[in-house]
Amino acid sequence: MTRPETSAVRQGEELPLDTLRNVLRGKVEGDLDTLEVQQFPGGFSNLTYLLRMGEREYVLRRAPLGPVAKGAHDMAREFHLLEKIHPAFAVAPEPLFLVEDLEVMGSPFYLMERRRGLVVRTRMPAEYADISDAPRLMSEAVADTLAGLHAVDIDAAGLRSIGKPEGFNARQVGGWAGRWRRARELLKDSGDLPPPAELRDELVIAWLEAHTPEESAHTLVHNDFKLDNLMLDPADPSRVVALLDWEMTTVGDPLVDLGLTLTYWTMPEQPGRDVNEIGANFPGFLSREEFIARYAQQSARHVTSNSVRWYEVLGHFKLAVIVIQIFARYRAGQTSDPRFAPLAGQAEWLIQEAWRRISADSVGDGGEVTPPDE
């Protein structure tokens, strides 16, 4: 479904309007004396606001409230990335103005252009009710945009230096495993997660370490590519208006993006979330295999159902880490957003689903799976 595009600013996440006016005066167009602020309700991480100044509108992005992990939620980095990506990849919004002075609102933030379109989450929007092939068109748009992202010339755009592509996959496993263990340590006495032997989180980590492939290529990697980070044309589900949330973008193996996208694309209902009626499990949408084939065709990469399996397991694990880190902040009282309360259950589901995929891929006959040697 589509949520209202914006809503009233959540309590405790208000912006200092007088200070903001002073900082922006003379820097952006629009009548700052009429400044109105609303909040985009989606997302569990960075905070995103709509600034309306008379007839002009802008989007403001800032880090979440409370302590954040070192190097995470780096708005200055995201701003400078978009400066390079926007000219090379048109669906990336144009960044306009960066403020790094912590005195303004306690965190760096930036303004970018406002684009208009539909953000589709768990159900088909009413705008597409009369378009019979909307699910297929939307599916193809997701796969094609991912292939287009991976086709950006990172050398011509000056983007190769934003990451270290050699050894990317191994560092992915090590980095995300470290984040998981640190978050788990914070929650060890809370009873929010099952013990490791029951959850099998360490078995998932061990399997990922033992089966890490060499990088298939070195391209831009969005690192959170999914349907609801895309904005679609309300009249045409095949047309992508914008790709959002570039915070974790780097250079590495493009199949890491594909694996995470498939994680979302094949996800049924999760604890505490709406039933997902978008993606491979529903009629009209590309199946998992069809999505992989479409991406392979559009990207001219040799990708098969089996070759992407490791990347899907990594995608489930990464998403589990992201939600458990957010839940740990919620449990510590660093945020009171009630949307975060069920995230421990979501992290557990994702780990168990990762293990189920490992087991199904490794066994096939219902036998026991033994963990790889340490």
Secondary structure, DSSP 4 states (H G I P E B T S, - for coil): ----S-BPPPTT----HHHHHHHHTTTSSS-GGG-EEEE----SSSEEEEEEETTEEEEEEEPPSS---TT-S-HHHHHHHHHHHHHH-TTSPPEEEEE--HHHHSS-EEEEE----B---SS--GGGTT-TTHHHHHHHHHHHHHHHHHTS-TTTTT-GGGS--TTHHHHHHHHHHHHHHHHHHHTTTTT-S--HHHH-HHHHHHHHHHTPPPPS--EEE-SS--GGGEEEETTEEEEEEEE---TT-EEE-HHHHHHHHHHHHT----TTS----SSTTSTTSPPHHHHHHHHHHHHT----TTTTHHHHHHHHHHHHHHHHHHHHHHHTTS---GGGTTHHHHHHHHHHHHHHHHHHHHTSSS---PPPP-
